[in-house]
C-alpha cells in the first residue's frame, strides 16, 4: 500500500467514526446516510484487501524459504558424499556438484538431476555413509518446492487482484466524500465549531509514492493529526 493510499484510508476511518458519533446529521435513508455507508464499505474493503495482500505474500515467502532450505541441505549432503566416488577415466566432470544458480525453478531442476545421478550411484554413496533416507527426503523436498512455486504464482495473481480491488474501493469513496462535504456543510451551517472538526478530519497528509507495509494497516488505525495540508479527492483518486 502506498503512502497516498494509506493516508486516504486513515481519512476514511475518521469520516466513518464522525458519522457514527453524529448520527443525527445523517438521518436513515437520507443521501448523507447512503454516502456515509459507502465510505464505511470502502474502508472495510481496503482493510480486508490490505490484509489479504500481506497474508498472501507472507505465506508464499515462508513456504519458499522452508522448502528451498531443505532441498539445498540434502543436495549438499549428496554432493559432499559424492566427492569420495572415484572418477572413471575419461568420464565427464563430477555430475553431483552444487549448482551455481539457485532460483526456485533452477533449484528444482537441479534437484531432479541430482536424484537421477545419485540413484545411478546409490550403492557407492551408501558405502560412503550417505543416510538411507537422503534421496527420498530430497525427492519429497523437490516436490514440495515445485508445489510452493505454483502457490507463489497463484499468490501473485491473488495479490494483483487484491490491489485492483483496493483501487476500486478508493474510487468508490471519492464520490461519497464529495456528497458528504455538501451534506455536512449544510447541516452544520450554524455550528462553526463542529464544522471545523469535520474539515480537520477530512484533511490528509500529502501522499508520496513511498510504499507502506500492508501489515501496518488495521481496521482501527488511529487518525493522522488534524491540520495537515489538504489534498483533494480528485488528486487522491488519480494517485490511486
C-alpha positions in Angstrom: 0.0 0.0 0.0 1.4 3.4 -1.0 1.5 6.3 1.4 -1.1 8.1 -0.6 -3.4 5.1 -0.2 -2.7 4.8 3.5 -3.4 8.4 4.4 -6.6 8.2 2.4 -7.6 5.0 4.2 -7.0 6.7 7.6 -9.1 9.7 6.5 -12.0 7.3 5.6 -11.8 5.8 9.0 -12.1 9.3 10.6 -15.1 10.1 8.4 -16.7 6.8 9.3 -16.2 7.5 13.0 -17.5 11.0 12.7 -20.7 9.6 11.2 -21.1 7.1 14.0 -20.6 9.8 16.6 -23.1 12.2 14.9 -25.8 10.0 13.5 -28.3 12.9 13.9 -26.7 14.6 10.9 -27.3 11.6 8.7 -31.0 10.5 9.0 -31.8 7.0 7.9 -32.4 6.6 4.2 -31.0 10.2 3.5 -28.4 10.9 0.9 -25.9 11.6 3.6 -26.5 8.3 5.3 -26.1 6.5 2.0 -22.8 8.3 1.3 -21.6 7.5 4.8 -22.4 3.8 4.3 -20.3 3.8 1.1 -17.4 5.3 3.0 -17.7 2.7 5.7 -17.9 0.0 3.0 -14.8 1.3 1.2 -12.8 1.5 4.4 -13.8 -2.1 5.3 -12.9 -3.3 1.8 -9.5 -1.5 1.9 -8.6 -3.0 5.3 -9.6 -6.5 4.1 -7.6 -6.2 0.8 -4.5 -4.9 2.6 -4.7 -7.9 4.9 -5.2 -10.3 2.0 -2.1 -8.9 0.3 0.0 -9.3 3.4 -1.1 -12.8 4.2 -0.6 -14.0 0.6 2.9 -12.5 0.5 3.9 -13.9 3.9 2.7 -17.4 3.2 4.4 -17.5 -0.1 7.7 -16.4 1.4 7.6 -18.8 4.3 6.8 -21.8 2.1 9.6 -21.0 -0.3 12.1 -20.4 2.4 11.4 -23.8 4.2 11.4 -25.9 1.0 14.4 -24.2 -0.5 16.5 -24.7 2.6 15.6 -28.4 2.8 16.4 -29.0 -0.9 19.8 -27.3 -0.6 20.6 -29.1 2.6 20.0 -32.6 1.1 21.8 -31.7 -2.2 24.9 -30.5 -0.2 24.9 -33.8 1.7 24.9 -35.8 -1.5 27.5 -33.5 -3.2 29.8 -33.9 -0.2 29.5 -37.6 -0.2 30.0 -37.9 -3.9 33.5 -36.4 -3.6 34.5 -39.8 -2.4 33.5 -41.6 -5.6 36.4 -42.5 -7.8 36.1 -40.8 -11.2 36.1 -43.2 -14.1 39.0 -42.4 -16.5 37.7 -40.4 -19.5 34.4 -39.6 -17.9 32.9 -36.2 -17.8 33.2 -33.9 -14.7 31.5 -34.7 -11.4 27.7 -34.5 -12.0 26.9 -34.2 -8.3 28.1 -30.6 -7.7 26.1 -27.9 -6.2 24.6 -25.6 -8.9 25.7 -22.0 -9.3 22.1 -20.7 -9.9 19.7 -21.3 -7.1 16.5 -19.6 -8.1 13.4 -21.6 -7.3 12.9 -23.1 -10.8 16.7 -23.7 -11.3 16.9 -25.4 -7.9 14.0 -27.7 -8.6 15.6 -28.7 -11.9 19.0 -29.3 -10.3 17.3 -31.4 -7.6 15.8 -33.6 -10.2 19.2 -34.0 -11.9 20.8 -34.8 -8.5 18.2 -37.5 -7.9 18.8 -39.2 -11.2 22.6 -39.1 -10.9 22.6 -40.1 -7.2 20.2 -43.1 -7.8 22.6 -44.3 -10.5 25.4 -44.2 -7.9 23.3 -45.1 -4.9 25.4 -48.2 -3.9 28.6 -46.2 -3.9 27.1 -43.3 -2.0 25.6 -45.7 0.6 29.1 -47.3 1.2 30.4 -43.7 1.8 27.8 -43.3 4.5 25.0 -41.4 2.8 21.9 -41.7 5.0 19.4 -44.2 3.7 16.6 -41.5 3.7 18.6 -38.8 2.0 17.4 -39.5 -1.6 13.7 -39.9 -0.5 13.9 -36.7 1.5 15.4 -34.8 -1.4 12.6 -36.1 -3.7 9.9 -35.0 -1.2 11.6 -31.6 -0.8 11.8 -31.1 -4.5 8.1 -31.9 -4.9 7.3 -29.5 -2.1 9.4 -26.8 -3.7 7.7 -27.3 -7.0 4.3 -27.0 -5.3 5.4 -23.9 -3.4 6.4 -22.3 -6.7 3.0 -23.0 -8.1 1.4 -21.5 -5.0 3.6 -18.4 -5.3 2.4 -17.9 -8.8 -1.2 -18.2 -7.6 -0.4 -15.9 -4.8 0.9 -13.2 -7.1 -2.3 -13.4 -9.0 -4.3 -13.0 -5.8 -2.0 -10.1 -4.7 -2.8 -8.3 -8.0 -6.5 -8.9 -7.6 -6.4 -7.5 -4.1 -4.6 -4.4 -5.3 -7.1 -3.9 -8.1 -9.9 -4.3 -5.5 -8.3 -1.8 -3.2 -8.1 0.8 -6.0 -11.7 0.2 -6.8 -12.6 0.8 -3.2 -10.7 4.1 -3.3 -12.6 5.2 -6.3 -15.9 4.2 -4.7 -15.3 6.5 -1.8 -14.4 9.6 -3.8 -18.0 10.5 -4.9 -19.4 9.6 -1.4 -16.9 12.0 0.2 -17.9 14.9 -2.1 -21.5 14.3 -1.2 -20.7 14.3 2.5 -18.9 17.6 2.2 -22.1 19.2 0.8 -24.4 17.5 3.3 -22.2 18.3 6.3 -21.7 21.9 5.3 -25.5 22.4 5.1 -26.2 20.5 8.3 -23.5 22.4 10.3 -24.2 25.9 8.9 -24.9 27.1 12.4 -22.3 25.0 14.2 -19.0 26.5 13.2 -17.0 24.6 15.8 -18.2 21.2 14.7 -17.8 22.1 11.1 -14.1 22.9 11.8 -13.8 19.4 13.3 -15.2 18.0 10.0 -12.8 20.0 7.9 -9.9 18.9 10.0 -10.7 15.2 9.8 -11.1 15.5 6.0 -7.6 16.8 5.6 -4.9 14.2 4.8 -1.1 14.5 4.5 0.2 14.9 1.0 0.8 11.4 -0.3 4.0 10.2 -1.8 4.8 7.1 -3.8 6.7 5.6 -0.9 5.3 2.2 -0.1 4.0 1.4 3.4 3.8 -2.2 4.7 0.3 -3.6 4.4 1.0 -5.3 7.8 0.6 -1.9 9.5 -2.9 -1.4 8.1 -5.5 -2.4 10.6 -9.3 -1.7 10.7 -8.8 0.6 13.8 -5.8 2.5 12.6 -5.7 5.8 14.5 -6.3 9.0 12.5 -3.5 11.3 11.5 -3.1 14.7 13.1 -5.7 17.3 12.2 -4.5 20.4 10.5 -2.2 18.9 7.9 -2.2 20.2 4.3 -5.3 19.3 2.3 -5.2 17.0 -0.8 -8.3 17.0 -2.9 -10.3 13.8 -3.5 -9.6 14.1 -7.2 -5.9 14.2 -6.6 -6.1 11.1 -4.5 -8.3 9.2 -6.9 -5.8 9.9 -9.7 -2.9 8.8 -7.5 -4.6 5.5 -6.7 
